[in-house]
Amino acid sequence: MFDAALAELQQALVDALPWLNVCFGKSQRITKAVEGRRYMVPSVYCGGWDGHGDNDYIEVSPDSKIGNFAFFELNEPQELEPEPWAARITTPVSLIVWFDLRKVYAEPNNRNTDYLKAQILRVLNGRDGFHLTAGRVRFNRCYERAENIYRGYSLDEIDNQFLMHPYGGFRFDGEMEIFEPCSLEIITESNYLITNDGRRFVTSDGLLFVVNNQN
């Protein structure tokens, strides 16, 4: 239900941010075992991208080594408010962005993350000309410490080098609202992913990611 709105946000972000290599859709929490210990990690569908299998999911942790990336979390609960012609559905949403500043700026010692945050907020607030048509979204909180960005996930197995300069990120928390019509239709527009050569692929579960073609 939220996939169409997320797809619009993904496309807007990669169109506006030339340093963002890939923007994934909604993530899933997956438990993995490492040397007998269990860790909770964020994973996203990658649909054959970058040499992975068509049905593969990949981690989007700070040490994933997939360039500068972003993904979304849809959290619970979803609030349902019936209306005569549709149901209003609201859910907590998070946008997580992780980057290597060496792949953003030409100057190796540039630590200006505020500029990157302002660029992202310009898109999310509609000041870049983007207008969400498939719903409404409002982000009202931002976090910059790794333990807050990846809240709810395990960072114990991540090498510290990936949690400090030149690496960094943001977590934007807020709320997304959509209207689900009483007469349900199959939404096919969200069932694709976009690669850097412009190809579109239908996926089985509607999850989507967008690769920046400016890189």
C-alpha positions in Angstrom: 0.0 0.0 0.0 2.8 2.4 0.8 5.1 1.2 -2.0 3.9 3.8 -4.5 4.6 6.7 -2.1 8.0 5.2 -1.3 8.8 4.9 -5.0 8.1 8.6 -5.6 10.4 9.5 -2.7 13.2 7.2 -3.9 13.1 8.7 -7.4 13.1 12.3 -6.0 16.1 11.6 -3.8 18.3 10.1 -6.5 17.3 12.8 -9.0 18.3 15.6 -6.6 21.3 14.0 -4.9 24.2 13.2 -7.3 26.3 11.7 -4.5 23.6 9.1 -3.6 24.4 5.9 -5.4 21.3 3.9 -4.7 18.0 4.4 -2.8 16.2 1.2 -1.7 12.6 0.8 -0.7 11.4 -0.6 2.6 13.7 -2.7 4.6 13.2 -5.9 6.6 14.7 -6.9 9.9 16.7 -10.2 9.5 18.5 -12.1 12.1 21.9 -13.5 11.2 24.3 -15.7 13.2 28.0 -14.9 13.4 30.3 -17.2 15.5 27.4 -18.4 17.5 26.0 -14.9 18.2 22.7 -13.6 16.7 22.5 -10.1 15.2 19.6 -8.1 13.9 20.5 -6.4 10.6 18.5 -4.3 8.0 18.2 -6.0 4.6 16.6 -4.9 1.4 15.6 -6.6 -1.8 18.2 -6.1 -4.6 16.6 -7.9 -7.5 19.8 -9.0 -9.4 21.5 -5.6 -8.9 25.3 -5.5 -8.8 25.8 -9.1 -9.5 23.4 -10.5 -6.9 20.7 -13.1 -7.6 17.2 -12.1 -8.7 15.7 -13.1 -5.4 18.6 -11.9 -3.1 18.3 -9.6 -0.2 21.4 -7.6 0.9 22.4 -6.0 4.2 22.4 -2.2 4.3 24.6 -1.8 7.3 27.4 0.8 7.7 30.0 -1.7 6.4 28.0 -2.9 3.4 30.4 -1.4 0.9 27.7 -0.6 -1.6 28.5 3.1 -2.0 26.3 5.9 -0.6 22.9 4.5 0.0 19.5 5.1 1.5 16.5 3.0 2.6 13.2 3.2 4.4 11.7 1.6 7.4 7.9 1.4 7.9 7.2 0.8 11.6 4.2 -0.2 13.6 1.5 0.4 14.5 -0.4 1.4 11.4 -3.4 3.6 12.4 -6.6 3.0 10.4 -9.3 5.6 10.1 -12.3 4.6 7.9 -13.9 7.2 5.7 -16.9 7.0 3.4 -14.8 6.5 0.2 -11.4 5.2 1.5 -9.5 4.2 4.5 -6.9 6.6 5.8 -3.8 4.6 6.9 -0.9 6.2 8.8 2.4 4.6 9.8 5.6 5.7 11.3 8.3 6.0 8.6 12.1 6.4 8.8 14.6 7.4 6.0 18.1 6.1 6.7 21.0 7.5 4.7 24.6 6.3 5.0 27.6 7.8 3.1 31.3 7.9 2.7 32.3 11.6 2.6 35.3 10.8 0.3 32.7 9.8 -2.3 30.8 13.0 -1.8 33.4 15.8 -1.8 36.6 16.2 -3.8 38.4 17.5 -0.7 39.4 14.5 1.4 39.1 16.4 4.7 35.7 18.0 4.1 33.4 17.1 6.9 30.4 19.2 6.0 27.5 16.9 6.7 25.1 19.8 7.4 25.1 20.7 3.7 24.1 17.1 2.9 21.3 17.2 5.5 20.1 20.5 4.0 20.0 18.9 0.5 17.9 15.9 1.7 15.5 18.2 3.7 15.1 20.3 0.6 13.7 17.3 -1.2 11.6 16.0 1.6 10.1 19.4 2.3 9.1 20.0 -1.3 11.5 23.0 -1.8 13.2 21.2 -4.7 10.0 21.0 -6.7 9.1 17.5 -5.6 5.4 16.9 -4.6 4.3 13.5 -3.3 1.2 12.4 -5.2 0.6 8.9 -3.7 0.2 10.1 -0.1 1.6 12.5 2.5 4.8 12.4 4.5 6.2 14.5 7.2 9.6 14.1 8.8 10.1 15.9 12.1 13.1 14.3 13.8 16.7 13.8 12.7 19.5 11.7 14.2 23.2 11.6 13.3 24.9 9.2 15.8 25.3 5.7 14.4 23.6 4.0 17.3 20.5 6.2 16.7 20.6 6.0 12.9 20.6 2.2 13.2 18.3 2.0 16.2 17.0 -1.5 16.8 19.9 -3.1 14.9 23.1 -4.7 16.1 26.3 -2.7 15.5 28.5 -4.9 17.7 30.0 -6.8 14.8 30.7 -3.6 12.8 34.3 -2.5 12.7 34.6 0.9 14.3 36.3 2.3 11.2 32.9 2.3 9.5 31.2 4.2 12.3 33.4 7.3 12.2 34.8 9.8 9.7 34.8 9.7 6.7 31.6 7.7 7.2 28.4 9.2 8.4 24.7 9.3 8.0 21.2 10.5 9.0 18.0 9.0 10.2 14.9 11.1 9.5 11.8 9.9 11.5 8.3 11.0 10.7 4.9 9.8 9.5 3.4 8.7 6.2 -0.2 8.8 5.3 -2.0 7.2 2.4 -5.7 6.7 1.4 -6.7 3.2 0.4 -9.9 3.2 -1.7 -12.7 1.0 -0.7 -12.7 -0.6 -4.1 -9.2 -2.2 -4.2 -7.3 -2.3 -7.4 -3.9 -3.9 -8.2 -1.3 -1.3 -8.2 1.4 -2.1 -10.7 3.2 1.1 -11.0 5.2 0.4 -7.8 6.1 -3.1 -8.9 9.4 -2.2 -10.6 12.9 -1.3 -9.9 15.0 1.2 -11.8 18.7 0.7 -12.7 21.3 3.1 -13.9 20.6 2.3 -17.5 16.9 3.1 -17.2 15.6 -0.5 -17.3 12.6 -1.4 -15.3 11.9 -4.9 -13.9 8.7 -6.2 -12.4 9.3 -7.7 -9.0 7.2 -10.3 -7.2 6.7 -8.4 -3.9 6.5 -4.8 -5.0 9.7 -3.8 -3.4 11.7 -1.3 -5.3 15.1 0.3 -5.4 16.5 3.1 -7.5 20.1 3.4 -8.7 21.4 6.9 -9.4 22.3 7.2 -13.1 24.4 10.3 -12.5 27.3 8.3 -11.1 
